[in-house]
Structure formats: structure tokens, C-alpha cells
């Protein structure tokens, strides 16, 4: 049996389907095992109830105990309990670059915060094309370790991010809509439509098919796998039994995701009233359906090594979206302005728990996917958080944040680290960069130094 | 004679050490939630002039309102008319300097009806963007 290239693909007319890691790819597999840590950066807006005075007292975000014996029960992270050994919760950090620096910036928190989350840089107040922030952590990683994959990185989002010009308080909408910055002046567009992501991953755009041809093919309700059936049969015939099973399982996963997208497109094209009338047909009206679809696409991208870096924006500042599946029916932005009232803080915490709980789906899928000598979760660093702290105050202190995954052994997990008061979140991101193999990066944003994730508890 | 000179010096020192409100203040209007607004003040003697940037009904927009008043005995009083309002509207800002250097007080929007909002303010650490 000859060695298969890690970059081998199933090729057909109008599609290119990358392959999962197979035994036949050894020694590519051995090389891949040395450095294949995936990075997922997820941003949610509006801070967390746990960053308010009442919320801190009640441990609505971070657990009371530091170290390893933490209890997630009262926190918004309780749905992540099955993955506690993979969690590194870092609390009590501030995002000072999101604070106002001048009089004209006061009040503009919602319009600049997202640009700060992954860059930890203070955005220049402008509505023009002369935007400026900093290079984001995902792009630093992609520049170093993402160049050998077909897509260096993937930028995804849930809410509409297609506004142009100024969004408010003299800030360009780009600051509100983009979290990934390839350079301090180059924000990267985010993809909202799962269909677009699917076609991007499976080479439909690179196939040269026109927009009209792609539309006609979608209407035929056929699978992308139909286009590569000959290629996959030929390959399967050359593989051993375990690789054949692995390939079959992977292609079934591709097909299953494609079916879900087709079902959404059919339902949304039926003429029935939609919850999101402005959204393209490929976008599910349900938040959790949309998020799960995006997570499954990320999983496929990682399995096939199309990319190793994803940034994912779950919300948009000032959004008043309602999340009925959370058990609370109040609008998001209004709920974040809880006025410090205990009952309203509790309602907002339910939204936070629901949002953070969606991550469990991806963690489970990553944990159940073999990768190298372990699982994809073992070889992933997933960070989740918000650049805002107490949204009722519009401040950026004690922001909600956690990391999941072992990062190929870079993170021990199973720990809650409470940083000393005033610690920049940038210190955490700098530490992650070091653990991810960018040890030569000496500073990041407003960092003052790396943070010891196994540091003794400060406070309690 | 010496006593008079000492008294003059003491008064001068006291005047010099009296806190000036000149600068930018990050003011939080305590409505249903805290709305941050910029209050920029200039103090000359007891006289205060300044600008408050009030949010409008349109998300992300604000309107600058010129204020004049005074700061005496730790108490500030400012007032200004809202240009272009549908009905004549005045904004009164009253407050007191707190021991920790912050300000706190009440803002009144006076039109046909008067609406009062509690506020606190901290001096903005102005930095180069």
C-alpha cells in the first residue's frame, strides 16, 4: 500500500473534498502529530451577569474556589461540567483597551469592544477606511501555523455583520462586526451563512462554477458527494478496512451536515414566515441550530485539516435577539442592562449559561473525534469570552473568560485561576500564545507579562 | 505683621490646593442601567464652563450641550439649554465632590415635565489613542 499525501483530495466536477487523517497518510500522520493544535476563538458580547457586584457574590460566572476543586453548579459554565478536566477558567481579568481613552470615546463601548477582544488593542475612533486596532491572536497563530492548510483561518459569525460606514459614536461598523484582524489595519470579514462555509470548505468556489451554476446545483437537491463518487470509490479500493471505515464515517458526516443545510434552505424557501426575515435561506432561524451547524462545519474543517484556526462571533453588540431556548424570553441587550436588580441579574445569567452551554456541543464532538494519539479536544485550544464585564455599567472589568482543550499537552486543564486584581486579559492571551508555540512573542496588546495558569489562588 | 503674612500665605495655599474640576469626567447616568456620558469641564476660580454629551433617541448618537455654572465649597451647579429640542428644555447638573475624588449628584431635564437622574462621575485617565 503506497503512502497517501495529507493533502490528497477527492476531486470531481465542481467540488474538492479534503480527506480526514488516515493511516495511509503515515508518515504524514507522524509529522502532523508533532504540531496540529487547533485554535478556536469564540466571542460573545454584552459581558456576563457574573461580572456585576451581585453576580460576583453569587459566583454566576467564575466558581468560588480556585485551583482544582471548583464547583460549577452556580456558574454559567455548569453545562461544561463533563469537560471540567479540559477547562482552564481564568477569572478577574480586565480588558482596559476597550475603555474610553478620550472624551469623544466615552459611551462608545458597544461600538469598539469586539475589535478589542482578540487584539487587546485600543481601536482608533474613525468611521472611515482608516480603521486601526491590532493583530488578533488567531491571526498570529494562523500566520505561524496555518500556512500549510488550504485555508489559513476561518472567520464565522451568527448575527448579520454586513453594515457599512459608521455604526455609532464615530466608530466604523467594522469594529463592531469583525473580531479577526490580519494586521492592525486589516479586519477580516466573517461568514454567517453555513452554505457559504460549506461551499468554501469543499472547494465549490475554487471549482470555477458560476453563481448561477451553483444555484442550479443546489436546486437539484444533489449532494456534493455525488460529484466525487468516482474519486472516493477509487480511493476506498486502495485503503485498508479501518481507513475505509474512517473515510466512510467522514463522508457520512459531510453528507449529514449538507443535508441539514439543504433542509434549512428548503424550509426557509417555502414562503412560510421566518423569525429572521432578513437572513439568507441557508441561515437557520434557531440560534442553537445555527451555532451547531457552524460547529459541525468547524469539526469537518479540522478533521480534513482544511484549516486549524477558527474565530467565531456568537453575537453582535446592542442586539436584542431573544433566545427562547434559554428559558428566558427577554431581549439580550435589555437583559444585560439589569440595573443591578437581583431578579434581572438572574435572568441575564440564564442567557449567559445558555450561550456558554452551546459550547458543550462542540466540546463533545471534539472529544468524540480521534486525532493523532488522542482526541481533537486534546489537540485544541478553544477560548471563549467577552470584552465587556458588567454590561450594566458598560465596563470591561472582570470579564467572563475560559479556555477548553489541552492544546496538544500545552494546557493541563481542570483548573480555575483567579488573576490578581487589575490583570490584563492580554496577559492570558500572551500566555496562550506561548503555550501554542509562539514563545518568541514578548508582548500582546496591553500585556504586562505572562500569567501562571497553575499559580496559587489569589483571594478565594 | 508676621501673623497677617502667614494668614495670607495660608489662604493662598488653601486656594492652590483646592481641587479643580477641570478635565474630562466619565459620568454614569443611573437610569435603568448606567449610561456613560462625557462631561468636560473647565474651572476658572469658582466659575465652571463645560459640555455634556447626552445620548439621543438614536442608538449611537449624542448631542453636546453647553453648560455654565460654578463650583464652590465642594458643590457644583451647572445649567444649559438644549438647542433644537422639540420643546424648550434645560439641563441642570448638581453634584458634590466626594472624598475619593469622584463626583455624584442629580441631573434634571426640565421641560414640560422634569425628569431627575442620579449620576456619579470619575475623572477620565486621558490617554493617547
Interface residues (C-beta under 8 A of the other chain):
Chain A: X100 X101 X102 X103 X104 X105 X106 X107 X108 X109 X110 X111 X122 X124 X125 X166 X167 X168 X169 X318 X336 X337 X338 X339 X391 X392 X393 X394
Chain B: X24 X26 X27 X28 X32 X33 X34 X35 X36 X37 X38 X40 X53 X55 X59 X60 X61 X62 X124 X126 X127 X128 X129
